[in-house]
């Protein structure tokens, strides 16, 4: 039945990983023997290892001991031994094994095949006919012979610039440089648009369009004034990696936003903070909850930092609290660090008994009267802290003012997550100035599930 089924080809990544793991498993200090009489034959290695084995031996060079005690043997009733001057006469191919008292051919060991004539004498068993020096000359042979071809392969192997992998790596390095040049151009363009709160997309972004949208138009303008970027954009390889697609734009914005939030959280550390929360509708009539952290930095300066907006499907207190908990968990912040909460719209607690409440103090009192403080102990605890620590929510209100600039009627299809990222970059301009292109590139290339092309 096997002939009716196709064999499944092995996964390329799995094969490559297995090859790399095999290479890593070899102990090169043990494998590479200086003495030719103790070496394992090249054919005994896995085909994937042989090139590296040859390279290791070439790096070490031939075994040519000159000051050792060459033992004397009786050959045809005459004392004979290996003559070290032969190393100079016959060059770098001749080797000597102290353990076997035999001579070997270094080049033939690396590149001769088993089927070749004379393979055994100078490669496997070695040669010890020291009374017949002419045998060494006959081994060298003529141009085009087996020994000559082995020496030529050694010379070619040492010419790294001619190797396919070297040429490929040079091409890859050129392509890699052009790739990151285009990426930095996209990052610079996004930085400008985020800072000014301008939309990215255009109605018609085709090549024939007279107005391709802010992102592409600014990018083209930048390319006209940057020779390196213009060259990178004009290469043939850029056709499939222009880094101008909407998904790329969103990823870059997300990287900027994450870097800013990361900087804010590093500044906050494990210190206490106050939570400022407000809720409003955007131009798409979606309920958005803005969150600001108020804390004292290491210099003793009070900071109010915007960390994002969250789309809420309900405006009840329990749902808002759940959204806040999720956001704090995302930032790995603990409620134990919260020392106060300020928010507007307390009337969002949709309960008939809470409809006529105008102040937070009345809300706290009503929660106790209705027993809600036992159902929502954390909310009640935060309310008590708010009453103790008066906090204004003007910063949060400014977030909604910024939202009207970033998300307009012409861009009302903007996703909630993308809106949050855009707002973080627009409102936290001071922190955004500190974000380097290198940090954005690193975050962009290491985003999960994206499978970026080049390693850093």
Residue pairs with C-beta under 8 A, 6 or more apart in sequence:
19 48
22 46
22 48
22 49
23 48
23 49
23 52
26 49
28 56
31 40
31 53
31 56
32 53
32 56
32 57
32 60
33 39
33 40
34 60
34 63
35 63
35 97
35 98
35 99
36 63
36 95
36 96
36 97
36 104
36 106
36 109
36 126
37 97
37 98
37 99
37 100
37 102
37 104
37 126
38 97
38 99
39 109
41 109
41 123
41 124
42 50
42 53
42 54
42 109
42 110
42 111
43 113
43 114
45 53
54 110
54 111
54 157
55 157
57 106
57 109
57 110
58 110
58 154
58 157
58 158
61 92
62 92
62 93
62 94
62 95
62 106
63 95
63 96
63 97
63 104
63 106
64 84
64 87
64 92
64 94
64 95
64 96
65 84
65 96
65 98
66 84
66 87
68 98
70 81
70 82
70 83
70 84
70 96
70 101
71 81
71 101
72 79
72 80
72 81
73 79
73 80
73 81
73 101
73 128
73 130
74 80
75 129
75 130
75 131
76 131
78 131
80 130
80 131
81 130
82 96
82 101
82 103
82 130
83 130
84 96
86 94
86 103
86 133
86 136
87 94
87 96
90 136
90 140
92 106
93 105
93 106
93 107
93 108
93 147
93 151
94 103
94 104
94 105
94 106
94 136
95 103
95 104
95 105
95 106
95 109
96 102
96 103
96 104
97 103
97 104
97 126
100 126
101 128
102 125
102 126
102 127
102 128
103 122
103 126
103 127
103 128
103 136
104 122
104 123
104 126
104 127
105 112
105 122
105 123
105 139
105 147
105 150
107 147
107 150
107 151
107 153
107 154
108 119
108 122
108 123
108 146
108 147
108 150
109 122
109 123
110 150
110 153
110 154
110 157
111 149
111 150
111 153
111 154
111 157
112 119
112 123
112 146
112 150
113 119
116 146
117 146
118 139
118 146
121 127
121 139
122 139
127 135
127 136
127 139
129 135
139 147
140 147
140 148
141 147
141 148
142 148
156 162
160 166
175 235
175 237
176 454
177 232
178 231
178 232
178 235
178 237
178 238
179 232
179 237
179 241
179 243
179 453
179 454
180 441
180 454
181 228
181 229
181 232
182 229
182 232
182 233
182 238
182 241
182 242
182 243
183 243
183 441
183 444
184 229
184 437
184 441
185 219
185 222
185 223
185 226
185 229
185 232
185 233
185 243
186 219
186 243
186 244
186 248
186 249
186 252
187 252
187 437
187 440
187 441
187 444
188 222
188 437
189 215
189 218
189 219
189 222
190 200
190 215
190 249
190 252
190 253
190 256
191 256
191 432
192 218
193 199
193 200
193 214
193 215
193 218
194 253
194 256
194 422
194 425
194 426
194 432
195 425
195 426
195 429
195 432
197 402
197 405
197 406
197 422
197 426
198 214
199 213
199 214
199 408
199 410
199 411
200 213
200 214
200 215
200 246
200 249
201 213
201 214
201 215
201 246
201 249
201 411
202 209
202 211
202 212
202 213
202 214
202 215
202 216
202 217
203 211
203 213
204 211
204 212
205 212
205 213
205 216
206 212
211 217
212 220
215 244
215 249
216 244
219 244
222 229
223 229
223 230
223 233
224 230
232 238
233 242
241 453
250 415
250 418
250 421
251 444
251 447
251 450
252 440
252 444
253 418
253 421
253 422
253 425
254 417
254 418
254 421
254 447
255 440
255 443
255 444
255 447
256 421
256 424
256 425
256 432
256 435
256 440
257 308
257 420
257 421
257 422
257 424
257 425
258 421
258 443
259 435
259 439
259 440
259 443
260 424
260 425
260 428
260 431
260 432
260 435
261 307
261 308
261 331
261 424
263 431
263 434
263 435
264 293
264 305
264 307
264 428
264 431
265 331
265 332
265 333
267 295
267 297
267 298
267 303
268 293
268 295
268 333
270 337
271 295
271 296
271 337
272 295
272 337
272 338
272 339
273 293
273 294
273 295
273 333
273 337
273 338
273 339
274 293
274 294
274 295
274 338
274 339
274 340
274 341
274 342
274 389
274 391
275 291
275 292
275 293
275 294
275 324
275 338
275 340
275 341
275 342
275 382
276 291
276 292
276 293
276 294
276 304
276 341
276 342
276 343
276 391
276 393
276 395
276 396
277 289
277 290
277 291
277 292
277 320
277 324
277 341
277 342
277 343
277 393
277 396
278 289
278 290
278 343
278 344
278 345
278 393
278 396
278 397
278 399
278 400
279 287
279 288
279 289
279 290
279 312
279 315
279 320
279 343
279 344
279 345
279 348
280 287
280 288
280 290
280 400
280 403
281 287
281 288
282 288
282 403
282 407
282 419
283 404
283 407
283 408
283 409
283 412
284 407
284 412
284 413
286 311
286 416
287 311
287 312
287 313
287 314
287 315
288 309
288 310
288 311
288 312
288 400
288 403
288 416
288 419
289 309
289 310
289 311
289 312
289 320
289 323
289 324
290 306
290 308
290 309
290 396
290 399
290 400
290 403
291 306
291 307
291 308
291 309
291 310
291 324
291 327
291 396
292 304
292 305
292 306
292 307
292 393
292 395
292 396
292 399
293 303
293 304
293 305
293 307
294 302
294 303
294 304
294 340
294 342
294 391
294 395
295 302
295 303
295 305
296 302
296 303
297 303
304 395
305 428
305 431
306 395
306 399
306 423
306 424
306 427
306 428
307 327
307 331
307 424
308 327
308 420
308 423
308 424
309 399
309 403
309 416
309 419
309 420
309 423
310 323
310 326
310 327
310 416
310 420
311 416
312 319
312 320
312 323
313 319
315 345
315 348
315 350
316 348
316 349
316 350
317 348
317 349
317 376
317 379
318 376
320 348
321 376
321 378
321 379
325 335
328 334
328 335
335 378
338 382
338 385
339 385
339 389
340 382
340 385
340 386
340 388
340 389
340 391
341 382
341 383
341 385
341 386
341 391
342 386
342 391
342 392
342 393
343 386
343 393
343 396
344 393
344 396
344 397
346 357
346 359
346 360
346 363
347 354
347 355
347 357
349 357
349 363
351 370
353 366
353 370
354 363
354 366
357 363
357 366
360 383
360 386
360 387
361 387
363 383
364 373
364 380
364 383
364 384
364 387
366 372
367 373
367 376
367 379
367 380
367 383
368 380
372 380
373 380
398 427
399 423
399 427
402 423
402 426
402 427
403 419
403 423
405 426
406 414
406 419
406 422
406 423
406 426
407 414
407 419
407 422
414 422
425 432
441 456
442 456
444 452
445 452
445 454
445 455
445 456
446 452
446 456
